[in-house]
Amino acid sequence: MKYNLCIYIVALVMVTSCSNNLDLYPRSAVSSETELTEEDAESFLIGVYQSVQNDPGRESYIMGDLLGGDFNSAGSINGGGTNAFISNILRPEHGYPKNIWIGYYEALYQVNTLLGSLEGLSESPELNQIRGTTHYFRAYIYYNLVTKYGGVPILRENTMEKLPRNTSEEVYAFIEEDLQYAIQYAPDFSSDLGGDYNYISKDAATALMARAKLQQGKKAEAAALAEELIAKPYFELDSFEKIFRRQDNSELIFAFVNLTIESSINLSTWFYTYAHPQSGSYVFKPNPWAMDMFTANDNRSSISVDTYEGLDVVNKYPSGQTGTDQLNVSRLAEMYLISAEGQGLAGLGRLNELRASRGLNPVSASSEAEYLDLLLEERRRELFAEGFRWVDLVRTGKAVEEIGIQERETLLPIPETELMLNDKLVQNPGY
């Protein structure tokens, strides 16, 4: 299923119109009267792509890095103040937790509107692909919510009812249910999409399922799903530069294309200095220890970080103020890491395959604990500035010790405004 720009603009107008009227509270309880015809469905799906990509805001993509200990305010000296930097963000009244919560639920509003409108339409291969894609997006939204906030209200359909929080276990079950549907009905990466990783596929749903399984500690299932994707003939570890410089490659499974016309999500302006050729506002910088984790022979080094006029910068997103950068959601390297972790020490071969592709020598471990530390450090290097670090340390029980955060800071606070508007919501412990 391919979509052109004209169709996209029609859909964008539709979504913008809905969003402008979406001043309904709480954001976890919204309703819509929107009805779609069969002819509208494909156009509205592009609007859903736009909404899921943009509504949660750019902070949603790197929150795991902002909280993971490897970033700091660009105004700090010698990497100091990391704990204060994190604690400042993790306040119920801070804009980041609030905007992320609101943004994901606004995107969910669009997703549920489309799913509800599709219920009365016929069963056809084309419409089923749209349904599969939309179920992926709902799972993607809830994965991002549950890993940040813990249990959140589950909305199978839009409603004005104020809802309490579901448990994390219930949210993960809901995610798996949606992803099973997406794996069955979403377009095929190779035959339907021609290998275009800017659209949702069955493989994208499998990749997200593997991530969700690992997050729950279902390691064997996570490894098996990752191995399915590693075995695909059209996926292969590729040049790190291609992955982050918008070049054709065999590693990406799904990425938001993030064109200027469709998005204001521009991560690199936060990371580059004003003096940089691409220019930026230099809001966040890598801490010194993040710079030091890349060795000279690691071919990820210059793409991940750089030093410009004496200032350390994140270099994965190269557009600065001149444009927008592709937002990579799933790629094969993560599947190697999931398989390696899911298998435990027996997965050392997968870990070393990834290291070899990045120019590094093999490693060995004498225990599962030592192996997990090696694995997490490799994830830290490979997935730097992609939103994983804090999530990885929280799920493995290492966040408090490794980052030096408080126990309560292993979850984001429920935004203060949402608690005021929905008395059925309960704040996370410690806030």
Phi, psi and omega in degrees: 000118180241151185228138179260172187295325181298315178298319181299316182297320176302315182293321180298320177299317180299314183291319179299320179298317179295316184295325180295335179264003186268053176258052183252139185235146356285164181292343177272013176210088183234163184221158179212147176258004186298134175235141180242146169270169178300325181292333181281336194302315182294321179294317182293331178300322178294325174297325177294317174308311183297318183292314181296322180292318193257324189301321181290349177084161185293332180297335181295331183284335183237014179303322179296337176273321178299326181265354190270358175094350182264352179245162174205170173296136180296342179276353181283159183250130175056031176075009183287162174078022182299314182295320177294322178300314181292313182297327178296320179292320186273061173241139182303336181264356182291147184293329184294305177302323180294311184294323179295312179302307181299316183298316180293322179286331173293319176296320178299323176305315180293317180299310181293328176299314180294315180298319179295321180289332179284342184300325182272002183262166186291163172271114176218157180304320182293313180292326178294327175295320176296318177299315180300317179297318182291323175295324174302312184297324178294319177296319179299316178300311183289328175299315181292326176290312186291326179286340180264318188248349189084209181299136181225164179297131176268124176245106173283338176211159180291141183208154174270355182290139174282125187246146174281173177284137167279164177285160176301321180298320178293322179295316179296323177297321178295317177301313181296322178299313180295320181290326175300319177297316181295320179298326180283320193245342181297160180301153175280133185302317186274305187281321182274323186255354180062029179080015180279108185279003176272007176231152181292139179224172173303323181292323176298320178293321177296319179296317179291325177296317178300319179296316181294321178297315179298319180301327180273358183084012177274071194293317182296318178295319179298315181296319181297318178294319178297320179295327175304316183284323177299327182281347181296135184290341183264357175253138179201144175302137188227179179302131181298325180298318180299321185296324186249011177235026174054047176249153177304135180206167183255013186255328184287135178258318172207136176212141172287129183294325171056057176282155182303322184295337188250354191209151170249010179284105182227093183290323190292336178293335175288335191257331181272154177275164179297330181282347180296147180307328178270347178066154179184177183259353176048064180273319182235150179221156174287140174291159183305321181292335175288323176295322186282346184285347178261123178269169186298327182272001177278113185288001173273346192302300186291337177280331184276315183222161179205162173238120183239119182050044176081001181248130180283134182225152169281133188242007184288337184242098197271000189281335184058226180270007184270352182178207176234163182245147174303140181252103185282126182259310181223136176215165190295327180303321177298324180293322175300318181290322177295316178297317181298319180286319183297327180277350186069206184304334177294344180267011182304325180299318178295319178299316182287331173298316179295315179301318180298320180293339179260010174088015185251154177284159178292157176240166176221160180218148181258355180208163178297323181295316178296320179297317179299320178298317177297318181296314181295325178292325177290321174299320179301316180288313185293319189254017179307134178065024176241011171092017188256332197302306181299318179299317180297316182288326177294313185291337179262006177072020185252000190295314183298316182287314187286317184268332183084025180272170175281159180302321182296336184278011170276358170223152170285151174287147169293131184304140182304319182295325181290324177294324179290326185271341180226100184287357176272348177281144179240134182292153175294149184304139173093348181264000000 
